[in-house]
Every structure is written in C-alpha cells, then in structure tokens.
Amino acid sequence: MNPSPPVTSTGRPVQSLMRFEPLRSRRVNRTGTSTGPDTPADRACCTGTIVMMASRKQRHEPAVSDFLAGRNFERLVGFTDATVAIAITVLVLPLVGLTDLAPGQSIWGLIEQHQNQVVAFLMTFAVMAMLWAVHNRVLNGARGFDPLLFWLNVGWLALMVLLPWPAALVGETELDARSDSGVFLFYWGVMAAISCFSTAIGWHLERKPEMLHVEARVQRTTVDRWRGPIFAAYCLLIGLVSLVSPIVASYMPFGLFLVGIGFSSGRSKANRPASGTATDHPQPIDAE
C-alpha cells in the first residue's frame, strides 16, 4: 500500500506544486481571482525546489578555465628564475681558467691580456640582467599561463641558456676577425631573438587580459608597444655593422643603455597624470 503524498496547508499535493507551480507567489481560487499570497509552507517548498535545481546545474556544468594559475604558475616562474640564474652563472666559466700568470706578471697584466673575454662577460652579464628584469616585470603582472605563453617562455629561456656560447665566442675572437667570422652578428642576433620572444609574451598577455591581475589590466602606451621591437632592431643593427666595421660595432652596445633611458623617460611622461587627476594608476606591462 503506497502512502499518500504529503500535502500543503491548502490541501494540494507537494509533488504537484513542485512540478507545475515552482514560481507562483499568489493563490488563485476556482473563479480565477487572486486570494492572496501562498502560505509559508508553499513558499518554502518552492524555494527548496529552485535551490535543488540550481545546485544540480552547478554540479553538471562546472566553470572551465583555459589557463593554469596558482601553484602551477608559481612553479613556472620559479623554473624560469632558476634557469636564468644558471645561464648567467655559466658566463663566468671562460674566466675561471685564466690562472696562467707569467713570472713577474701582475693580475692587471692578465686582465689586459684577456680583456676581450672580460669585456664580453661584463657586457653580457649586464644585458642578461636587464632582459631578465623586463621579463620578470611582465610575469609579475600575470596570474596564470596558457599553452602559448608556456612555449613562448620556453623559447625565451632556450635563447637565454644559449647566450653564454656566443658570448664565449666573442671573447675568444680578435676584434679585426669578427667581420669575417660573423661571431658578432651571431651574438647580437641571439640578443634580438630574446627581445622578440619577450615582446611576444607581452603582446599575448595584452590579448588575454583574464591571465593578468586586475591592477595590470591597463592599456599599454605607444612607448611600451615599440620598446621591444626597437631594442631588437638595434641589436640586429649592431650585428650588421660588425660585418662592415667591427671597431664601430664594438662601441654601439653603449647605445643600448641610452635607448633604455630614453624609453624610461618617455614612459614616465606618457604615464604622468594631468593636473587634477589621480596618481595611483597601475603601470602597464612592457617587454623588450
């Protein structure tokens, strides 16, 4: 014998109410006129039905994210920093073996004898530190990564790890022979490629604002957009000039710091608020 279904205070079965009248808020008598709101029991029954339907929909339709964040992103940043630290440390290896002091030779004489290697180390160390600082600033504005950002970051890392090799070649090659060997072009070509990957990362994050922190979701200025491409073009220019005049090309790297100062000044002017405006706007991401 089946038990009778539960009824509300008005005498209607609860099952009928849940199936046909989940959103009714007023009762209607047989003549079709409204008789006032349903009783608390009716409203509670309707509310429970709606809650069950909503929770069931949430269980079957979870939110799917198209990028990885949290612990996964922290591990990617940690892996990037560790790889760059190893690559920048490898730069000193060509200098470690310079211990062949001749009788009566001072340390200054040894440094002068191997000045090409010392200069290549110092210059490459400074440029790698600058490239990492820009890359780190870009990633600090992000909160996750997708497959494309992952592989762009891997390409950037591969070139950073490769850079100590052309740096060692530059240190071992005589200045007059660089135009024939193409070592300088190879060295600055790798620099330009690193800048291109960093620029691509910045542009990709601009296209995917959901992967950025809220405070980093601001429109980049013209200075920020062109900083990376101009840096890469200048590196290629140094390499091409080295094919014609290695002496002139050897002084051109100092222009990189002037380019950086010029872009920093232009960025400060572009982000300077007008009179009477707030000054606490977040800085846009950039890349070079």
C-alpha distance (Angstrom), angle and dihedral (degrees) to the residues before:
residue distance angle dihedral
M1 . . .
N2 3.78 . .
P3 3.80 115.7 .
S4 3.77 116.0 -119.3
P5 3.79 114.2 -100.3
P6 3.81 116.8 -103.8
V7 3.76 116.8 -95.2
T8 3.78 133.8 -153.7
S9 3.78 126.2 -121.3
T10 3.80 88.9 -87.6
G11 3.80 92.4 57.1
R12 3.81 97.2 -108.8
P13 3.81 120.2 131.9
V14 3.83 113.9 -105.1
Q15 3.82 91.7 -134.0
S16 3.79 91.0 57.4
L17 3.78 91.0 49.2
M18 3.84 92.8 50.7
R19 3.78 92.5 47.6
F20 3.78 103.1 43.7
E21 3.81 108.5 16.3
P22 3.82 110.2 36.8
L23 3.82 94.9 135.4
R24 3.83 102.5 36.1
S25 3.77 114.9 122.4
R26 3.83 100.1 176.5
R27 3.83 133.6 49.1
V28 3.77 123.2 -126.2
N29 3.80 122.0 -155.5
R30 3.79 126.4 -142.6
T31 3.79 92.6 -83.8
G32 3.81 92.2 56.4
T33 3.81 97.0 -110.3
S34 3.80 121.9 130.2
T35 3.80 114.6 -108.2
G36 3.82 98.6 -172.0
P37 3.77 135.9 -86.4
D38 3.78 123.5 -31.0
T39 3.75 119.7 -98.8
P40 3.84 121.7 -93.0
A41 3.79 89.3 -101.0
D42 3.81 90.9 58.1
R43 3.79 93.2 47.8
A44 3.81 92.6 47.5
C45 3.79 90.5 51.5
C46 3.82 91.7 51.1
T47 3.79 92.5 46.5
G48 3.80 92.0 51.4
T49 3.80 90.6 51.3
I50 3.81 92.4 52.2
V51 3.82 92.4 47.3
M52 3.81 91.5 50.9
M53 3.81 91.3 50.0
A54 3.82 92.2 48.9
S55 3.80 94.7 47.8
R56 3.81 91.1 47.0
K57 3.83 90.2 52.1
Q58 3.80 91.5 50.1
R59 3.79 91.5 51.4
H60 3.79 93.3 52.1
E61 3.82 97.3 38.9
P62 3.84 108.4 45.9
A63 3.80 119.8 179.1
V64 3.80 109.9 -99.9
S65 3.83 119.3 -153.1
D66 3.78 121.7 -153.6
F67 3.80 95.1 -150.4
L68 3.80 138.7 49.3
A69 3.79 120.9 -115.7
G70 3.77 140.1 163.0
R71 3.78 116.3 35.3
N72 3.81 92.9 4.1
F73 3.80 92.2 57.1
E74 3.80 92.3 45.3
R75 3.79 89.8 54.9
L76 3.81 91.1 50.0
V77 3.81 91.2 52.3
G78 3.80 91.1 46.3
F79 3.80 91.4 49.7
T80 3.81 90.4 49.3
D81 3.80 93.7 50.4
A82 3.81 92.8 46.5
T83 3.81 92.6 49.7
V84 3.81 92.6 50.0
A85 3.80 90.7 47.5
I86 3.81 90.5 54.7
A87 3.82 92.7 45.4
I88 3.80 93.9 50.2
T89 3.81 90.3 47.5
V90 3.81 91.5 53.6
L91 3.82 88.2 63.0
V92 3.79 91.2 77.0
L93 3.81 95.5 55.0
P94 3.85 95.0 90.2
L95 3.81 88.3 56.2
V96 3.79 95.7 48.3
G97 3.80 92.1 73.4
L98 3.81 94.5 51.9
T99 3.78 96.5 103.2
D100 3.82 100.5 115.9
L101 3.79 99.2 116.1
A102 3.80 110.8 177.8
P103 3.81 118.3 -134.2
G104 3.77 107.6 -76.9
Q105 3.83 93.1 7.3
S106 3.80 117.8 133.3
I107 3.76 126.8 -142.4
W108 3.80 88.7 -106.6
G109 3.77 90.0 57.3
L110 3.81 89.8 51.3
I111 3.81 91.3 50.4
E112 3.80 90.8 48.7
Q113 3.80 90.3 49.1
H114 3.82 90.9 54.7
Q115 3.79 98.2 31.1
N116 3.81 93.0 131.8
Q117 3.80 91.3 60.9
V118 3.79 92.8 44.4
V119 3.81 92.8 49.8
A120 3.82 91.6 45.9
F121 3.81 90.0 52.0
L122 3.81 95.4 48.1
M123 3.80 94.7 44.4
T124 3.81 94.6 45.8
F125 3.80 92.2 45.4
A126 3.81 91.0 53.1
V127 3.81 93.9 46.3
M128 3.82 93.1 46.3
A129 3.80 90.3 50.1
M130 3.81 89.8 50.9
L131 3.81 92.3 48.1
W132 3.80 91.3 49.1
A133 3.82 91.9 48.4
V134 3.81 90.9 54.7
H135 3.81 92.0 45.0
N136 3.79 90.9 48.4
R137 3.81 91.5 51.1
V138 3.80 90.0 52.6
L139 3.82 93.6 50.2
N140 3.80 91.9 45.1
G141 3.79 88.1 65.1
A142 3.81 92.2 53.1
R143 3.79 128.4 81.6
G144 3.81 99.9 -170.8
F145 3.78 145.9 1.8
D146 3.78 139.6 -130.7
P147 3.84 128.7 -153.1
L148 3.81 93.6 -87.4
L149 3.80 93.0 51.0
F150 3.80 89.5 47.5
W151 3.81 93.5 55.1
L152 3.80 93.2 42.8
N153 3.78 87.5 54.1
V154 3.82 91.0 47.6
G155 3.81 90.4 52.0
W156 3.80 90.5 50.0
L157 3.80 90.4 50.1
A158 3.81 93.2 48.0
L159 3.80 91.0 55.9
M160 3.80 92.3 45.7
V161 3.81 89.4 53.0
L162 3.82 90.0 47.2
L163 3.81 94.3 50.9
P164 3.85 97.1 82.1
W165 3.82 89.0 63.6
P166 3.84 97.4 60.3
A167 3.80 87.6 39.2
A168 3.81 89.4 58.1
L169 3.82 90.0 47.2
V170 3.81 90.6 52.7
G171 3.80 90.2 50.8
E172 3.80 92.8 50.8
T173 3.82 96.7 44.9
E174 3.78 123.1 85.7
L175 3.79 114.8 -119.5
D176 3.81 94.5 -118.9
A177 3.81 92.5 50.9
R178 3.80 97.2 53.4
S179 3.80 93.5 85.7
D180 3.80 90.7 57.8
S181 3.81 98.1 41.6
G182 3.82 98.0 44.1
V183 3.81 90.3 -137.4
F184 3.79 93.3 133.4
L185 3.82 91.3 49.8
F186 3.81 90.1 50.6
Y187 3.80 91.5 48.9
W188 3.80 96.0 50.1
G189 3.79 92.1 39.0
V190 3.81 89.0 61.5
M191 3.81 89.0 48.8
A192 3.80 90.6 52.5
A193 3.82 91.9 48.8
I194 3.81 90.7 52.0
S195 3.79 89.8 52.7
C196 3.82 90.8 49.0
F197 3.81 92.0 53.8
S198 3.79 91.2 48.3
T199 3.80 90.4 49.8
A200 3.81 90.9 49.5
I201 3.81 89.8 52.8
G202 3.80 91.0 53.0
W203 3.79 92.7 47.7
H204 3.82 91.9 47.9
L205 3.80 92.0 52.3
E206 3.79 89.5 49.4
R207 3.82 88.9 55.5
K208 3.83 90.9 48.2
P209 3.81 104.9 47.7
E210 3.80 90.9 166.3
M211 3.83 87.9 72.6
L212 3.82 91.1 57.3
H213 3.77 130.5 81.0
V214 3.79 113.2 -104.2
E215 3.80 93.0 -110.7
A216 3.83 90.4 53.4
R217 3.82 95.0 52.7
V218 3.78 96.6 99.1
Q219 3.77 130.6 123.6
R220 3.78 113.4 -93.3
T221 3.78 118.0 -124.9
T222 3.80 125.7 -123.2
V223 3.80 88.7 -103.3
D224 3.80 91.0 57.4
R225 3.80 93.1 46.9
W226 3.80 95.2 52.8
R227 3.78 100.2 36.2
G228 3.80 96.0 86.6
P229 3.82 98.0 43.6
I230 3.82 92.1 47.7
F231 3.80 91.1 48.8
A232 3.82 90.2 51.4
A233 3.81 92.2 46.2
Y234 3.80 91.2 51.2
C235 3.81 91.0 51.5
L236 3.80 90.4 52.0
L237 3.80 89.7 47.8
I238 3.80 90.6 56.1
G239 3.79 90.5 51.5
L240 3.81 93.0 49.0
V241 3.81 92.9 47.3
S242 3.81 88.9 52.0
L243 3.81 88.5 63.8
V244 3.80 89.3 60.3
S245 3.80 104.9 29.0
P246 3.81 117.6 9.0
I247 3.81 91.1 -177.3
V248 3.80 92.9 59.0
A249 3.81 91.8 43.2
S250 3.81 90.9 54.1
Y251 3.84 90.0 64.7
M252 3.79 97.0 43.1
P253 3.84 96.1 79.7
F254 3.80 88.7 73.5
G255 3.79 85.8 67.3
L256 3.81 89.2 67.3
F257 3.77 90.4 71.0
L258 3.82 90.8 47.6
V259 3.81 89.3 50.9
G260 3.81 90.0 50.7
I261 3.80 92.0 49.3
G262 3.80 91.3 47.7
F263 3.80 93.2 51.5
S264 3.81 91.8 45.7
S265 3.80 89.7 53.1
G266 3.81 91.9 47.1
R267 3.79 91.4 48.3
S268 3.81 91.6 51.4
K269 3.80 90.9 52.4
A270 3.81 92.1 46.8
N271 3.82 92.3 50.8
R272 3.80 94.8 42.8
P273 3.83 107.7 115.7
A274 3.76 120.7 -126.2
S275 3.78 121.7 -111.3
G276 3.78 111.9 -66.6
T277 3.81 95.9 15.0
A278 3.78 128.9 117.3
T279 3.80 118.8 -92.3
D280 3.78 100.6 -156.6
H281 3.81 98.0 87.4
P282 3.82 114.7 136.1
Q283 3.78 118.4 -110.8
P284 3.81 117.7 -109.8
I285 3.76 121.8 -118.0
D286 3.76 117.9 -103.3
A287 3.78 137.9 -176.9
E288 3.73 138.6 -160.1
